[in-house]
Amino acid sequence: MTLLAGALAAAVAAAGCGGGKERPATPQGFKRTETKYFAFAAPSGWRTEVRKPQQPQSPDELVAEAVGPAGTTGKQPDVVVGVTPRSGTSVEGLAQIQELDGKTRYPGWKVTARKDADVAGADEGRLIEAQAPAEDGTPVRTFNLLAMSKDRTAVTMFVAVPAADVDRARVREILDSLEVRR
């Protein structure tokens, strides 16, 4: 799914305990992925990997990716979490970058919701929900959860999933599981 792969890369490129809510519980049937900068949970059967990004902007950057099984349309849901320690931008700046990138890269990409988000360990958070057609016309929903700690650690969680599989993939529980640690 080219739309998903490109959006994942863009989300990571743009992308500690401060404020925010307390550490989220791991939902039943999920496994938690933890790094020194962030943690999140995805369904247990999903393939998860933590690595350095292909083109890091700083030596401390990390990327975690969770890929689920093919859904009703034959496409897999993807979750990518990226961190940029000592970020020079704000959550609002990250949100503007994500929206501009989506509008310019993907024909038909449309924001459906934009709101503040409460992320454990973060001082600020935003959630941008959007929809775009994949190359084969399948409607894909995207969720950009952007968080910033008091120490300027920027964490970006990007979820892309066929629209028909949002509930089956348990997207809201994945989003709610994000924790910023520095």
C-alpha positions as CSV (number, residue, x, y, z in Angstrom):
1,M,0.0,0.0,0.0
2,T,2.1,2.9,-1.3
3,L,-0.1,5.6,0.4
4,L,0.6,3.9,3.8
5,A,4.3,3.5,3.3
6,G,4.8,7.1,2.1
7,A,2.7,8.5,4.9
8,L,4.6,6.4,7.5
9,A,7.9,7.8,6.3
10,A,6.6,11.4,6.4
11,A,5.2,10.9,9.9
12,V,8.4,9.6,11.2
13,A,10.6,12.3,9.5
14,A,8.4,15.1,11.1
15,A,8.3,13.7,14.3
16,G,10.1,11.3,28.9
17,C,7.6,12.2,31.4
18,G,6.3,15.7,31.6
19,G,2.6,16.3,32.2
20,G,-0.3,14.5,30.7
21,K,-2.4,11.6,32.1
22,E,-0.9,8.7,34.1
23,R,0.6,5.7,32.4
24,P,-2.0,3.9,30.3
25,A,-2.9,0.3,31.0
26,T,-2.1,-2.2,28.3
27,P,-5.4,-3.4,26.8
28,Q,-6.3,-7.0,27.1
29,G,-4.8,-9.0,24.2
30,F,-2.1,-6.4,23.5
31,K,1.7,-6.4,23.9
32,R,3.6,-3.3,25.0
33,T,6.6,-2.0,23.1
34,E,8.9,0.1,25.3
35,T,11.9,2.4,24.6
36,K,13.6,5.0,26.7
37,Y,11.6,7.8,25.0
38,F,8.1,6.2,24.5
39,A,5.9,3.2,24.9
40,F,2.8,2.0,23.2
41,A,0.7,-1.2,22.8
42,A,-0.6,-3.1,19.8
43,P,-2.5,-6.3,19.5
44,S,-0.4,-9.4,20.4
45,G,-0.5,-11.0,17.0
46,W,1.0,-7.9,15.3
47,R,4.7,-7.9,14.1
48,T,6.6,-5.2,16.0
49,E,10.1,-3.8,15.5
50,V,12.1,-1.0,17.0
51,R,15.0,0.5,14.9
52,K,16.8,3.7,14.0
53,P,15.2,5.6,11.1
54,Q,16.7,5.3,7.7
55,Q,17.7,9.0,7.6
56,P,17.9,10.1,11.2
57,Q,18.0,13.9,11.9
58,S,19.7,13.2,15.3
59,P,21.6,10.3,16.7
60,D,19.0,9.5,19.4
61,E,16.0,9.1,17.0
62,L,14.1,5.9,17.2
63,V,11.3,4.3,15.2
64,A,8.9,1.6,16.2
65,E,6.6,-0.1,13.8
66,A,3.7,-2.5,14.3
67,V,2.0,-4.2,11.4
68,G,-1.2,-6.1,11.7
69,P,-2.7,-8.9,9.7
70,A,-4.5,-8.2,6.4
71,G,-8.0,-7.0,7.0
72,T,-11.3,-7.1,5.1
73,T,-9.7,-5.4,2.1
74,G,-6.5,-7.5,2.1
75,K,-4.4,-4.5,3.3
76,Q,-2.5,-4.5,6.6
77,P,-2.9,-1.8,9.3
78,D,0.4,0.0,10.1
79,V,1.5,1.9,13.2
80,V,4.7,3.9,13.3
81,V,5.9,5.7,16.3
82,G,8.9,8.1,15.9
83,V,10.8,10.2,18.4
84,T,12.9,13.3,18.0
85,P,14.6,14.3,21.2
86,R,15.3,18.0,21.8
87,S,12.9,19.0,19.0
88,G,13.0,22.5,17.8
89,T,9.3,22.7,16.9
90,S,6.0,22.8,18.8
91,V,3.1,20.4,18.6
92,E,1.3,22.9,16.6
93,G,4.2,23.1,14.2
94,L,4.3,19.3,13.9
95,A,0.5,19.3,13.2
96,Q,0.9,21.9,10.4
97,I,3.8,19.9,8.8
98,Q,1.6,16.7,8.9
99,E,-1.3,18.4,7.4
100,L,0.7,20.1,4.6
101,D,2.5,16.8,3.8
102,G,-0.8,14.9,3.6
103,K,-2.4,17.5,1.3
104,T,0.6,17.7,-1.1
105,R,1.5,14.0,-1.3
106,Y,-1.8,12.3,-1.5
107,P,-4.6,13.2,-3.9
108,G,-7.9,13.2,-2.1
109,W,-6.4,13.4,1.5
110,K,-8.8,15.2,3.7
111,V,-8.7,16.0,7.4
112,T,-11.8,14.8,9.1
113,A,-11.0,15.8,12.7
114,R,-8.3,17.9,14.5
115,K,-8.3,18.1,18.2
116,D,-6.2,18.4,21.4
117,A,-5.2,15.0,22.8
118,D,-4.2,13.9,26.3
119,V,-1.1,11.8,26.0
120,A,0.5,10.2,29.1
121,G,3.8,12.0,29.9
122,A,3.3,14.8,27.4
123,D,2.7,18.5,28.1
124,E,0.9,18.9,24.7
125,G,-0.8,16.6,22.3
126,R,-2.8,16.8,19.0
127,L,-4.7,14.2,17.0
128,I,-5.3,14.7,13.3
129,E,-7.6,12.2,11.7
130,A,-7.8,12.1,7.9
131,Q,-9.0,9.9,5.0
132,A,-7.5,9.3,1.6
133,P,-7.9,6.7,-1.1
134,A,-5.2,4.1,-1.6
135,E,-3.9,3.6,-5.1
136,D,-6.6,1.0,-5.7
137,G,-9.3,3.3,-4.4
138,T,-9.7,1.7,-1.0
139,P,-10.5,4.3,1.6
140,V,-7.7,4.6,4.1
141,R,-8.0,6.3,7.5
142,T,-5.0,7.9,9.0
143,F,-4.4,9.1,12.6
144,N,-1.5,11.3,13.5
145,L,-1.1,11.6,17.3
146,L,1.6,14.2,18.0
147,A,3.0,14.7,21.5
148,M,5.6,16.9,23.1
149,S,7.2,16.5,26.6
150,K,8.4,19.4,28.8
151,D,11.9,18.4,27.8
152,R,11.1,19.0,24.1
153,T,10.9,15.3,23.1
154,A,8.6,15.1,20.1
155,V,6.8,11.8,19.7
156,T,4.7,11.1,16.6
157,M,2.3,8.1,16.4
158,F,1.0,7.5,12.9
159,V,-1.7,4.9,12.2
160,A,-2.9,4.0,8.7
161,V,-5.6,1.4,8.3
162,P,-8.3,0.7,5.7
163,A,-11.4,2.5,6.8
164,A,-13.4,-0.7,7.0
165,D,-11.0,-2.1,9.6
166,V,-10.6,0.8,12.1
167,D,-12.6,-0.9,14.8
168,R,-11.3,-4.4,14.1
169,A,-7.7,-3.1,14.4
170,R,-8.6,-1.5,17.7
171,V,-7.1,1.9,16.6
172,R,-8.5,3.9,19.5
173,E,-6.9,1.6,22.0
174,I,-3.6,1.8,20.2
175,L,-3.8,5.6,20.3
176,D,-4.7,5.6,23.9
177,S,-1.7,3.5,24.8
178,L,0.9,6.0,23.8
179,E,3.2,7.2,26.6
180,V,6.0,9.8,26.3
181,R,8.8,9.0,28.7
182,R,11.3,11.9,28.5
